[in-house]
Amino acid sequence: MADTQTVETEPDKQPKSVRVVLLALMITMMLAMLDNMIVGTAMPTIVGELGGLEHLSWVVTAYTLATAAATPVWGKLGDMFGRKTTFMTSIVIFLIGSALSGMAQDMGQLIGFRAVQGLGAGGLMVGVMAIIGDLIPPRERGKYQGMMAGVMAIAMIGGPLVGGTITDNWGWRWAFYINLPLGVVSLGLISAVLHLPKKRAKAGIDYLGVILLTVGITSIVLVTTWGGSQYAWTSARIMELIGIGVAALIGFVFWQTKAAEPVVPLHIFRSRNFTLMSIIGFITGFVMFGATLYLPLYQQSVQGASATNSGLLLLPMLGAMLVTSMVAGRVTTNTGKYKLFPVVGSVLMIVGLYLLSTMDTGTTRVTSGVFMAVVGLGMGCLMQITMLVAQNSVEMRDMGVASSSTTLFRTLGSSFGVAIMGALFNNRVQHVMAERAGALGSKITEKSAALDAKSLAKLPAVAREAYQHAVSSGVHTAFLLGSVVAVGALIAAVFVKEVALRGTGPKTEGSPEDAAVQPPVVEAV
């Protein structure tokens, strides 16, 4: 019979099985993060073969909507029915959606299959975070932050490169099929090595809560996706969506106080730290996705960088984020102290975004790289610490909903960030183009303020110069907004109360605290 050990062992002496499980979790995390970046690179080829250019945005929107709506549901299902089964189910659904997307014959099918893929994706990140929360005490969890930040950096840098390589050499369908072998490896490792306590639901699924939350989240994401682009912010369609979203979310909150087994138990928000971490996570998502969207555009349009290596343009920011995350994790593990990191991280993020807002047509790549590194240092202090503190602020039985709620707030933050920064950027670019290039400038940016390299190269010299000034002005406005919003993260960080991380400090054998936080047994291989 195989020996059994608990995960709570001496530092750096985790059982081999835990390391194998972490490898499987990182593979799954990579699947979730790589997908949109690989597919984004393949989209021009997909449209060329399937047609349906007018429905292009829905390929991304369907995936995003399904992911956001499913995230809190997967977290609750994990708490009710067991983490392992729920997590493996989400992987299977994601892989089915990937296979079907690769076989799509028209744009309608692709959009539908991407929604299926998004339903599974909603459980991937939540499952990874919740299982890590179950396996590793918060005090020890900091050591693994660098690993998670590294996966994120690899996905952001390598996604566009991998997507381009796959599309050029194997065809766009392999942008989806590539998920299958990775997913199968992850499933096999998790099935063989991960052994968590089985759970039984005490009550049925809160279907009304699921419906209300899905309607509310869907409305919010559609407002941020369509507002200012497909529909004016004051249009009837956007107003209807806002009304539906607000009504659904108010109804959801009211129902959660009545439901026998609520999707999102409201008592978790009684923890000051959990609520503050949700706010910081929202703001971090707001800033991060806005930065990763507009920095490559600025460097390609203004600094003349190659679009092919667009992922590498973010290396200063992502590298700094990786290093800081590793340092923050180590210090947290060794000292049990963590409040310093949200505070310092917020300050660095504010300063870095302000520095980015000062870039103009004369800013060198070295200078912009330094500015990006400052933002990366700030994000590295925030990205994983927010999840760690949020999980430490709830009981073990609520680990899933805590992980899913934190992930959801970050997802919603990214939606708002891309939408609001995008609206300001587009408005500013169009204004400056009309001011500097007259009617020609207005015509060039009439449909989109973001021009690709080919379109930019075809412009007359005067219009190209005007566009470079316009992009610099648009980036200034977007990042200045980000800097102001990041002040909210600093305010929240100041009020964080440094509560001892579970797994730290002297414990009396057999005490209730021991029973509450004892990690599950993992069978050694």
N, C-alpha and C positions, 0 to 999 in steps of 0.2 A: 504494500500500500504506500502511496506517495505521502511524504511528510507534509505537514501543513504548518504555515507560519502566518502570523499577522503581518500587516504591512508596516506596523509601527515598530521599526527596528532602529538600530543605530544609523546615523546619517551615513549616506553613501554605501550602505550595506543592504539595499532593498533586495528582496528575493528575485531570482532570475525571472520568475513568472510575471512579476510586476513590470519589469523592464520590457518584456515581450508585449504585455498588454498596452503599455505606453507607446510602443512602436506602432501597434495596430491603431491606437487612438490618433496618433500623429498622421498616419496614412489617411485616416478618415477625415481628419481636419484639413489635410491637403486637398482632398476631393472637394470639400465644401468651398474652399477658398479659390482653387484654381479654375473651377468650372466657368464662372462668368467671364474671367479674363481670357481664357482660351477661346470661348465661344465668341466673345467680342471681336477678337482678331479674325475669326473665320466668317463673320457676318457678311462682309461684301461678297464673298464667294457664294455663300448660301443664297443670298438674294439674287445673284446672277443666275443660279441654277433653278431655284424654286419660284422666283418672281415675288410679287406681293410686297413691293417696296413700301407701299402705304401702311402696311401692317408691321413694319420692321420693329417699331418700338415695343410692340406687344410680346415679342420673343423674350425680351428682358423683363417687361412689366409682369407678364404672367408668372414667371419664375419668382420674381421678387414678392408679388402679392401672396402667392401660395406659401412661400417660405415664412413671411412675416405672420400670416394668419395661423400657420401650423405650429410655430415655435412654442407658444405657451401651452398648447394642447399636448405636444410631445412631452414637455416637462412634467405636466400633471399625470399623464399616463405612466411615466416612469416611476413617479411616486406611488401610484396606485397598484400597478401590476408588476413592478420590478424593472430595474434599470437595463439589465442585459437583454431581455426579450424585446423590450420596446426599442432599444438602440439598434439591435439587429434588424428589426422590422423596418425601421426608417432607412437603413442602408439598402435593404432589398428593394424598397419602393423607389429609392433614388436610382438604383441600378436599372430597374425596369423602365423608369422614365428616360434614363440615358440611352438604353437600347432602342426604345421606341422613337426617341428624337433622332437617332442616327438613321432610322429607317423611314423617316417622314418623306412623303411624296409631294406635299404642297405646304404652303405657309400656314394654313389653318391647322393641319395635323401637327406641325412643329410647335405651334403655340400651345395646343392642347397637351402635347406630350411634355413640353417644358413645364407646364403647370403641375403635372404628375411628378416630374423630377423635383420641382420646388417643394411639394408636399413632403417628400422624403428628406430634402435638404434641411427643412425646418427642424428635424430631429438630430441632424449630424452634430452641429456645434453644441447644442444643448446636451446631447448624450455624452460627448467628450468631456465637457466641463463638469457635468453631474457625476460621471463615473470617477473622474479624478478627485472630485470632492468626497466621494465615498471611500476611495482607496487610500488617499494620502491625507493625513492630518494637516490643517492649515499651516502649522509651524514648518512642516517639511515641504509643503506645496510650493513655496517660493523658489526652491531649487529648480523646479521644472518650468518656471516662467520663460527662461531663455530658450528652452526647447520649443515652446509654443510661439514665441516671438520669432524664432528662426524659421519656423514653418510659414508664418505669415509673410516674412520678408522674401523667402524663396518663391512663394506663390505670386507675390506682387511683381517681383523682378522677372521671374521665369515664365509667368503666365503668357504674356504677349509673345515672347520668343518661342515657347513651346507651341503655342497656337499657330503662329506663322509657319513654323517648320512642319507641323503635322498637316496643315492645310495645303501647303505647297507640294509636299511629297506623297502624302497618303490620301488626300481628299478631305473635305470638311466633315464628312460623317464620322471620321475617326476622332474629331474633336469631342464627340460624345462616347464613342466606343472605348476610348482610352481609359474611361472610368471603370470599365468592367473588370479587367485583370486586377487593378489596384483594390477595388471593392471586394473581390473574391478573396484576395490575400487577407484583407482586414477581417472579413467575416470568419475565415478559417481560424485565424489567430485568436479572435475574441471567443469563438465557440469552444476552442480547445483549452484555453488558459484562464479565462475570466470566470470566476465562480462567486457570485454575489448572493446574499440571502434572498430567497423567494418571498414575494409578497402577494397578498390577496386583497382585492378591493373591498373596502367596507361598505361602499355605496356605488350606485350606478354612475355612469358618466353624466356630467352636467351638460346635456345637449343644448338647452336654451342658452346657457352661458357661452358655449362654443359658438353658437350662431350669432349672438349679439357681439361677441368679441371679433369674430371674423368680419361681420358687416362693418363694424367700427374701424378696424385696421385697414380693411380694403378701401373704405372711403378716404381715409387719411392718405394712404399711399397714392391713390388715384388723384387726389387734389394736388399733392406735391409733384406728381409726375406730369399731369396735364396742365396745371396752372401756369400761365405765362407762356406756354408753348402751343399746344393744340387749342386751348381755350383761354380767353382773357380771364384774369383773376376775378373780375367782377361779373363774369358771364353767368347766365342762369344755371348752366350745368355744374359749374364749380360751386355756386351757392347751394344747389340741391345736395351735392355730395357733402359739403360741410354740414348742412342741416341733418342729413341722414347719419353722418359719422358721429356728431355730437349727441344726437338722440340715442343712438345705439350704445355709445360708451357710457352715457348716464344710466341707461337701462341696465347695462352690464354691471356697473358698480352697485346699483341697488339690488340686483338679483344675487350678487355674490354674498350679500349679507343674509340671504334667505336659503341659498342652495345647501343641500346636505353635504356635498363634496365639491366645493367651488373650484373652478378652473384655476383661478388666482386667489388664494386665500388672502383676504385683505389684512389679516393680522400681521403678515410679514412686513407691512409698511409701518407698523408701530415701532419697529426698530429704526432709530434715527440713522444709524450707519447704513442700513440697507437702502433707505430712501435717498440719502445723500449720494450713495454709490450709483443709484439708478440715474440721478441727475447728472453726475459726472460722466457716466457711460454715454448718456444721450448727447452731451456736449462734445465728448471725444469723437463719437461717430459723426456728428455734424461737421466737425473740423477736418477729420482725417480724410473722409471721402471727398470733400470739397477740394482738399489739397492735392490728392492723388489724381483728381480729374483735371485741374487747371494748371498744375505745374508742368506736365508734359506738353500741354498746348502752348504755354508761354515759351518753353525752351525750343519747341519746333518752329513756332511762328516768328518769334522775336530773335532768338539766339541761333537759329539755323541748324538745330540738331536734327539728326536723322530719326524719322518716325519708326524705322525698323527696330531700333534699340530703345524704344520709348521706356521700357521697364527699367533699363539701366540708369535712366535719368533720375530716378528716385533713390538711387543707391545711397547718397549721403544721408537722406532722411531715414531710410529703412535700416541702414547700418548702425546709425546712432541709436535708433529705437531698439535694435537687437542688443547692443552692448549695455545700454542703460537698464533694459529689462532683466538681463542676466545679473547685473550688479544689484539691482533692487531685490531680486529674488534671493540672492545669497545673503544680503544684509538682513532681510526679513527672517530668513531661516535661522541665522546665527544669533540674532538679537530679539526676535519676536516683536520688533518695533516697525511700524509701517506708516504712521500718520505723516511723517516728513515727506514721503514720496508723492502723495496727491498734491500737497502744497507746493513743493518744488516743481513738480511736473506741470502744474497749472501755470505757474509763473513763467517757466521756460516756454510753454506753448503760447502764452500771450505775447511774450517778447519776440519769439520766432515768427509768429504770424504778422506782427507789426513790421518786422524787418522785411518779410516777403512783400508786404504791401508797398514798400518803398522802391521796389524794382521798377526800372524803366528800360527804354531801348538801349541804354548804354551799360547796363549791368552785365558784368562778365559771368561766365559759368562758374568760376571759382567762388565769386561772391555769392551767387545764388545757392551754390552748394553749401556754403557755410550757413546761410540762413536756413536752408532745409535741415541741416544737421541740428540746429537749435530746436526746431520743431520736433524732430525725431527724438531728441533727448527728453523733451517734455512728454511725448506720447509713450516712450518707453517706461516712464515712471507711472503711467496711468493705466495702460492697456490691461495688464493682468492683475494689478493690485485691486482694481475695482471689483473684479470677479471674486478674488480671494476674500476680500473684506465682506462682500455681499453674502457669500456662502457661510462665512464665519458668524454672520449676524442672525442666522435662522437655525431652527432645530434640524436635526438630520432628516426627519421625515419630510421636511419641506425643501430639501436640497434641489430637487428637480425644478419646482416652480421658481425657486430663487435664481437658479441658473438661467431658466428660460426667460424670466422677466427681465433680468439684466441684459441678456442677449437681445431681447425685443426692444428695449429702450435704445440700445446702441444702433439697431437696425432702423428704427424710426428716426433717430437722430441723423443717420446717414441720408435718409430720404429727404428730410427737411433741409439738410445742408446742401445737397446737390440741387434741390429745387430753388431754394432762396438765393444761394450764391449764383446759381445759373441765371435766375431772373435778373439779378443786379448786373452780372457780367454781360449778358446779352443786351440789356438796355444801354449800358455804358458804351459797348462796342458800336452799336448802331448809331448812337448819338455822335460819337467822335468821328466815325466814318462819314456821316452826313456833313459834319462840320469841316472836315479836312478834304474830302473828295467829292462833295456835293451829291448830285443825283446819281453818279456812278457808284459812289460809296454806299448810298442807301440801297441801290439795286443789288450790289454784291452781297450784302448781309441781310437782305430781305427775308430769306428763308432760314438762314442759320448764321449765327455769329461765329461759329467754329468752322474754319476752312481746313481741308486736308492739304497735304504738301503739294499734290498735283494742282489743285485749284489755286493755291497761293502762287505757284510758279507761273501760271498763265496770266496773272494780273499785270497790268502796266506798272512801271516802276513807281509812279506817283501813288497809285492805289495800294501797292504793296507796302510802301512806306507808311501810308495812312493807316493801313491795317495793323502794322506793327505797333504804332502809337496807340491804336484803339485797344489792342489786346493788353498792352501794358496798363492802360487806364482801367480796363475791365478787371484785370487781376488785382490792381490796387484796391478797387472797391470791394471785391469779393474777400480778399484777405483782411482788409481792415474790419469788415463785418465779423469775420471769424475771430479776430483778436478781441473785439468787444464781447462777443458771445462767450469766449473762453474765460472772461472775468467771472462769469457765473460758476464755472468749475472751481475757481479759486475760492470764491465765497463759500461754496459747499464744502470744499476741502478743509477750510479753517474750522468748521463746526463738527468735523469728524471726531468721534470719541475713540481713543485708542483702547479697545477692549482686548484682553489677552487672547491670543490665537489658541484654538483648541489643539491639544497635544503639547501644550507648554506648561511649565511650572510644576511644582510638586503636587502629586496626586495621592490620595489615600486609597490603598488597594481595596477594591470592592465598593468604592463610593458610587453614588448615583451618577456623578459626572463621568466616571469611567464608563459606566454602562451606556450613557447617552452618546458618547463620542467614539466608542471603540470601533476601529475600522473593521470591515468585513474580512473574513479569511480568504486568502487566495492560495489555491493549490499550487505547490511547486512543481515544475516540470523537470 
